[in-house]
Amino acid sequence: MSAEEPAREKAPAETSGTAPEPSGVDLARVALRAAREQARARGDAAQQKKQARRGGGLRSGARADRRDPMALGSAINRLLTERGWETPAAVGGVMGRWPEIVGEDVAKHCVPEKYDEDERDLVVRCDSTAWATNLRLLAPTLVARLNEDLGHGAVKLIKVYGPSGPTRRYGPLRAPGSTGPGDTYG
Protein backbone atom coordinates (compact mmCIF):
# COMPACT_ATOMS: atom_id res chain seq x y z
CA MET A 1 0.00 0.00 0.00
CA SER A 2 1.27 3.32 -0.93
CA ALA A 3 0.61 6.70 0.58
CA GLU A 4 -1.76 7.60 -2.28
CA GLU A 5 -4.15 4.74 -1.63
CA PRO A 6 -5.27 5.84 1.88
CA ALA A 7 -5.87 9.36 0.53
CA ARG A 8 -8.10 7.97 -2.20
CA GLU A 9 -10.00 5.88 0.28
CA LYS A 10 -10.64 8.86 2.57
CA ALA A 11 -11.88 11.18 -0.15
CA PRO A 12 -15.04 9.21 -1.04
CA ALA A 13 -15.92 8.74 2.64
CA GLU A 14 -15.67 12.48 3.37
CA THR A 15 -17.80 13.53 0.42
CA SER A 16 -20.55 11.06 1.09
CA GLY A 17 -21.08 12.09 4.78
CA THR A 18 -20.85 15.92 4.50
CA ALA A 19 -21.82 18.66 2.08
CA PRO A 20 -19.37 19.63 -0.61
CA GLU A 21 -17.25 22.77 -0.16
CA PRO A 22 -19.18 25.84 -1.40
CA SER A 23 -18.06 27.25 -4.71
CA GLY A 24 -17.62 30.95 -5.61
CA VAL A 25 -21.33 31.73 -6.20
CA ASP A 26 -22.40 29.87 -3.06
CA LEU A 27 -19.76 31.70 -1.01
CA ALA A 28 -21.09 35.02 -2.30
CA ARG A 29 -24.67 34.11 -1.32
CA VAL A 30 -23.62 33.06 2.20
CA ALA A 31 -21.60 36.28 2.64
CA LEU A 32 -24.52 38.40 1.36
CA ARG A 33 -26.96 36.68 3.73
CA ALA A 34 -24.61 37.24 6.70
CA ALA A 35 -24.16 40.91 5.76
CA ARG A 36 -27.93 41.41 5.52
CA GLU A 37 -28.47 39.87 8.99
CA GLN A 38 -25.76 42.08 10.49
CA ALA A 39 -27.25 45.21 8.85
CA ARG A 40 -30.72 44.28 10.11
CA ALA A 41 -29.38 43.80 13.64
CA ARG A 42 -27.61 47.21 13.50
CA GLY A 43 -30.80 48.85 12.17
CA ASP A 44 -32.95 47.32 14.94
CA ALA A 45 -30.49 48.52 17.58
CA ALA A 46 -30.46 52.04 16.10
CA GLN A 47 -34.27 52.11 15.96
CA GLN A 48 -34.52 51.04 19.60
CA LYS A 49 -32.06 53.77 20.64
CA LYS A 50 -34.06 56.37 18.71
CA GLN A 51 -37.35 55.28 20.31
CA ALA A 52 -35.75 55.31 23.76
CA ARG A 53 -34.59 58.91 23.18
CA ARG A 54 -38.10 59.93 22.13
CA GLY A 55 -39.48 58.41 25.30
CA GLY A 56 -41.80 55.95 23.69
CA GLY A 57 -41.94 52.34 22.82
CA LEU A 58 -43.75 51.27 19.75
CA ARG A 59 -45.77 53.77 17.82
CA SER A 60 -49.47 53.91 18.42
CA GLY A 61 -51.19 51.52 16.10
CA ALA A 62 -54.51 49.77 15.88
CA ARG A 63 -54.89 49.44 19.66
CA ALA A 64 -55.67 52.24 22.08
CA ASP A 65 -52.67 53.85 23.70
CA ARG A 66 -52.17 56.57 26.35
CA ARG A 67 -50.73 58.81 23.63
CA ASP A 68 -53.84 58.67 21.46
CA PRO A 69 -56.01 61.80 21.29
CA MET A 70 -59.03 61.85 23.60
CA ALA A 71 -62.50 63.26 23.19
CA LEU A 72 -62.95 66.60 24.97
CA GLY A 73 -65.57 65.26 27.38
CA SER A 74 -63.34 62.33 28.36
CA ALA A 75 -60.37 64.64 28.88
CA ILE A 76 -62.40 66.97 31.10
CA ASN A 77 -63.81 64.07 33.15
CA ARG A 78 -60.29 62.69 33.60
CA LEU A 79 -59.02 66.11 34.72
CA LEU A 80 -61.89 66.52 37.20
CA THR A 81 -61.19 63.09 38.66
CA GLU A 82 -57.42 63.58 38.88
CA ARG A 83 -57.74 66.96 40.60
CA GLY A 84 -60.62 65.99 42.90
CA TRP A 85 -62.99 68.59 41.47
CA GLU A 86 -66.04 66.34 41.06
CA THR A 87 -68.12 67.90 43.88
CA PRO A 88 -67.41 71.56 43.00
CA ALA A 89 -68.13 70.85 39.34
CA ALA A 90 -71.38 69.08 40.26
CA VAL A 91 -72.43 71.99 42.47
CA GLY A 92 -71.64 74.35 39.61
CA GLY A 93 -73.97 72.26 37.47
CA VAL A 94 -76.65 72.59 40.16
CA MET A 95 -76.31 76.36 40.05
CA GLY A 96 -76.87 76.19 36.31
CA ARG A 97 -79.94 73.95 36.74
CA TRP A 98 -81.35 75.82 39.75
CA PRO A 99 -84.79 76.45 38.17
CA GLU A 100 -85.20 72.72 37.42
CA ILE A 101 -84.31 71.72 40.97
CA VAL A 102 -86.34 74.23 43.01
CA GLY A 103 -89.04 75.13 40.50
CA GLU A 104 -89.66 78.22 38.40
CA ASP A 105 -91.50 80.23 41.10
CA VAL A 106 -88.77 79.85 43.72
CA ALA A 107 -85.99 80.37 41.14
CA LYS A 108 -87.45 83.75 40.16
CA HIS A 109 -87.00 85.03 43.71
CA CYS A 110 -84.07 83.00 45.12
CA VAL A 111 -80.63 82.69 43.51
CA PRO A 112 -77.68 80.53 44.66
CA GLU A 113 -74.63 82.72 45.28
CA LYS A 114 -71.78 80.44 46.33
CA TYR A 115 -70.82 77.03 47.64
CA ASP A 116 -68.30 76.55 50.44
CA GLU A 117 -66.58 73.25 49.70
CA ASP A 118 -64.97 72.90 53.15
CA GLU A 119 -68.17 73.50 55.13
CA ARG A 120 -70.45 72.07 52.40
CA ASP A 121 -72.75 75.06 52.69
CA LEU A 122 -74.78 76.51 49.84
CA VAL A 123 -75.52 80.24 50.17
CA VAL A 124 -78.80 81.42 48.61
CA ARG A 125 -79.92 85.06 48.34
CA CYS A 126 -83.64 85.91 48.13
CA ASP A 127 -85.17 89.16 46.84
CA SER A 128 -87.57 89.54 49.77
CA THR A 129 -87.76 88.49 53.39
CA ALA A 130 -90.97 86.57 52.67
CA TRP A 131 -89.20 84.39 50.09
CA ALA A 132 -86.24 83.97 52.45
CA THR A 133 -88.57 82.69 55.16
CA ASN A 134 -90.29 80.38 52.68
CA LEU A 135 -86.94 78.98 51.50
CA ARG A 136 -85.78 78.44 55.10
CA LEU A 137 -88.86 76.27 55.63
CA LEU A 138 -88.09 74.33 52.42
CA ALA A 139 -84.35 73.96 53.21
CA PRO A 140 -84.41 70.38 54.60
CA THR A 141 -86.35 69.12 51.57
CA LEU A 142 -84.04 71.04 49.25
CA VAL A 143 -80.91 69.62 50.94
CA ALA A 144 -82.28 66.09 50.47
CA ARG A 145 -83.03 66.77 46.80
CA LEU A 146 -79.56 68.25 46.20
CA ASN A 147 -77.86 65.31 47.89
CA GLU A 148 -79.83 62.89 45.70
CA ASP A 149 -78.53 64.73 42.66
CA LEU A 150 -74.94 65.34 43.81
CA GLY A 151 -74.24 62.42 46.08
CA HIS A 152 -74.69 61.89 49.79
CA GLY A 153 -73.25 64.65 51.97
CA ALA A 154 -72.39 67.09 49.19
CA VAL A 155 -74.60 69.80 50.77
CA LYS A 156 -75.09 69.83 54.54
CA LEU A 157 -76.67 73.23 55.05
CA ILE A 158 -78.40 75.92 53.02
CA LYS A 159 -77.77 79.42 54.29
CA VAL A 160 -80.59 81.70 53.22
CA TYR A 161 -80.11 85.46 53.16
CA GLY A 162 -82.73 88.11 52.52
CA PRO A 163 -82.24 91.21 50.45
CA SER A 164 -79.30 93.39 51.39
CA GLY A 165 -79.86 97.08 51.94
CA PRO A 166 -78.29 99.69 49.73
CA THR A 167 -74.98 101.15 50.79
CA ARG A 168 -75.38 104.52 52.46
CA ARG A 169 -73.43 107.32 50.94
CA TYR A 170 -74.59 110.62 52.31
CA GLY A 171 -72.76 113.71 51.22
CA PRO A 172 -69.62 114.16 49.18
CA LEU A 173 -67.23 113.87 52.14
CA ARG A 174 -66.90 110.72 54.23
CA ALA A 175 -64.51 109.71 56.95
CA PRO A 176 -62.34 106.67 56.14
CA GLY A 177 -63.82 103.51 57.66
CA SER A 178 -67.15 105.19 58.34
CA THR A 179 -70.35 103.20 57.84
CA GLY A 180 -72.45 106.30 57.40
CA PRO A 181 -74.57 108.39 59.75
CA GLY A 182 -75.51 105.43 61.93
CA ASP A 183 -71.97 104.82 63.19
CA THR A 184 -71.98 107.69 65.75
CA TYR A 185 -74.15 105.88 68.23
CA GLY A 186 -72.72 102.56 69.35
C-alpha positions in Angstrom: 0.0 0.0 0.0 1.3 3.3 -0.9 0.6 6.7 0.6 -1.8 7.6 -2.3 -4.1 4.7 -1.6 -5.3 5.8 1.9 -5.9 9.4 0.5 -8.1 8.0 -2.2 -10.0 5.9 0.3 -10.6 8.9 2.6 -11.9 11.2 -0.2 -15.0 9.2 -1.0 -15.9 8.7 2.6 -15.7 12.5 3.4 -17.8 13.5 0.4 -20.6 11.1 1.1 -21.1 12.1 4.8 -20.8 15.9 4.5 -21.8 18.7 2.1 -19.4 19.6 -0.6 -17.2 22.8 -0.2 -19.2 25.8 -1.4 -18.1 27.2 -4.7 -17.6 31.0 -5.6 -21.3 31.7 -6.2 -22.4 29.9 -3.1 -19.8 31.7 -1.0 -21.1 35.0 -2.3 -24.7 34.1 -1.3 -23.6 33.1 2.2 -21.6 36.3 2.6 -24.5 38.4 1.4 -27.0 36.7 3.7 -24.6 37.2 6.7 -24.2 40.9 5.8 -27.9 41.4 5.5 -28.5 39.9 9.0 -25.8 42.1 10.5 -27.3 45.2 8.9 -30.7 44.3 10.1 -29.4 43.8 13.6 -27.6 47.2 13.5 -30.8 48.8 12.2 -32.9 47.3 14.9 -30.5 48.5 17.6 -30.5 52.0 16.1 -34.3 52.1 16.0 -34.5 51.0 19.6 -32.1 53.8 20.6 -34.1 56.4 18.7 -37.4 55.3 20.3 -35.8 55.3 23.8 -34.6 58.9 23.2 -38.1 59.9 22.1 -39.5 58.4 25.3 -41.8 55.9 23.7 -41.9 52.3 22.8 -43.8 51.3 19.8 -45.8 53.8 17.8 -49.5 53.9 18.4 -51.2 51.5 16.1 -54.5 49.8 15.9 -54.9 49.4 19.7 -55.7 52.2 22.1 -52.7 53.8 23.7 -52.2 56.6 26.3 -50.7 58.8 23.6 -53.8 58.7 21.5 -56.0 61.8 21.3 -59.0 61.9 23.6 -62.5 63.3 23.2 -63.0 66.6 25.0 -65.6 65.3 27.4 -63.3 62.3 28.4 -60.4 64.6 28.9 -62.4 67.0 31.1 -63.8 64.1 33.1 -60.3 62.7 33.6 -59.0 66.1 34.7 -61.9 66.5 37.2 -61.2 63.1 38.7 -57.4 63.6 38.9 -57.7 67.0 40.6 -60.6 66.0 42.9 -63.0 68.6 41.5 -66.0 66.3 41.1 -68.1 67.9 43.9 -67.4 71.6 43.0 -68.1 70.9 39.3 -71.4 69.1 40.3 -72.4 72.0 42.5 -71.6 74.4 39.6 -74.0 72.3 37.5 -76.6 72.6 40.2 -76.3 76.4 40.1 -76.9 76.2 36.3 -79.9 74.0 36.7 -81.3 75.8 39.8 -84.8 76.5 38.2 -85.2 72.7 37.4 -84.3 71.7 41.0 -86.3 74.2 43.0 -89.0 75.1 40.5 -89.7 78.2 38.4 -91.5 80.2 41.1 -88.8 79.9 43.7 -86.0 80.4 41.1 -87.5 83.7 40.2 -87.0 85.0 43.7 -84.1 83.0 45.1 -80.6 82.7 43.5 -77.7 80.5 44.7 -74.6 82.7 45.3 -71.8 80.4 46.3 -70.8 77.0 47.6 -68.3 76.5 50.4 -66.6 73.2 49.7 -65.0 72.9 53.1 -68.2 73.5 55.1 -70.4 72.1 52.4 -72.8 75.1 52.7 -74.8 76.5 49.8 -75.5 80.2 50.2 -78.8 81.4 48.6 -79.9 85.1 48.3 -83.6 85.9 48.1 -85.2 89.2 46.8 -87.6 89.5 49.8 -87.8 88.5 53.4 -91.0 86.6 52.7 -89.2 84.4 50.1 -86.2 84.0 52.4 -88.6 82.7 55.2 -90.3 80.4 52.7 -86.9 79.0 51.5 -85.8 78.4 55.1 -88.9 76.3 55.6 -88.1 74.3 52.4 -84.4 74.0 53.2 -84.4 70.4 54.6 -86.3 69.1 51.6 -84.0 71.0 49.2 -80.9 69.6 50.9 -82.3 66.1 50.5 -83.0 66.8 46.8 -79.6 68.3 46.2 -77.9 65.3 47.9 -79.8 62.9 45.7 -78.5 64.7 42.7 -74.9 65.3 43.8 -74.2 62.4 46.1 -74.7 61.9 49.8 -73.3 64.7 52.0 -72.4 67.1 49.2 -74.6 69.8 50.8 -75.1 69.8 54.5 -76.7 73.2 55.0 -78.4 75.9 53.0 -77.8 79.4 54.3 -80.6 81.7 53.2 -80.1 85.5 53.2 -82.7 88.1 52.5 -82.2 91.2 50.4 -79.3 93.4 51.4 -79.9 97.1 51.9 -78.3 99.7 49.7 -75.0 101.1 50.8 -75.4 104.5 52.5 -73.4 107.3 50.9 -74.6 110.6 52.3 -72.8 113.7 51.2 -69.6 114.2 49.2 -67.2 113.9 52.1 -66.9 110.7 54.2 -64.5 109.7 57.0 -62.3 106.7 56.1 -63.8 103.5 57.7 -67.2 105.2 58.3 -70.4 103.2 57.8 -72.5 106.3 57.4 -74.6 108.4 59.8 -75.5 105.4 61.9 -72.0 104.8 63.2 -72.0 107.7 65.7 -74.2 105.9 68.2 -72.7 102.6 69.4 
